[in-house]
């Protein structure tokens, strides 16, 4: 497959205040941005990325959804998501990047991250405007993280890990969720496993019935879970992931629409075009042309 038009960066690619093992970076955002001008083009990361803004304005595009930039806004991103900034003057804040293995090497199960609603695959859940009281709390936590990162005292990484978890919990407590509270116990495990199975298999498995079989539950049970806790059907969860990947591939202008249809295991080019248009209300070529003009 041709090289994507957007680059993928890892922590070792950054000119930043980072750990010697390249598992963590914590910085004030203004300095981070000026030291890494390559980040101003559309790109994705091989790490978890969070940004909190204390000032400035502009736009932040995550997986083709545009969000405003303003004081008190916090962004959470998973590895693999594509994003692009359009900033005006005076933008500053904090940023923390951490590897998917950062918590594991401290003997903290990294699956814990999946418990937080803003670390799912839906961009709209990952952007939050915090209340004034919460802003003060998270700014204190960011300052403590920067202090630990710069002083590198004994057990600094473990302290940073605990501070990050404190930050996540502080934001989650005030988060006015657009979805219901995640179910406890057995149903919680099923839901998370379904989302993980989609991530691993969406190119080859496209029917809820097949995923239900892999989860040893009935299709009706899977569909009810998705509707109750995600607000959409199991089929829509799968389709949304396929559409997102199609959009990511379409901004690689070296790939033909036929190449993308083949990559996503559609039977032919025509079927892919009809599928894409049905669920996005635009054709693959029209989507591509719009993004070509933006690039």
PyMOL commands that set and color helices and strands:
alter all, ss='L'
color gray80, all
select helices_A, chain A and resi 11-13+29-35+37-40+104-106+110-115+117-119+123-125+132-151+156-174+186-201+208-215+219-229+234-250+257-263+269-280+284-294
alter helices_A, ss='H'
color red, helices_A
select strands_A, chain A and resi 7-9+24-28+43-45+48-55+58-62+65-69+73-77+82-87+92-98+127-129
alter strands_A, ss='S'
color yellow, strands_A
deselect
rebuild
show_as cartoon
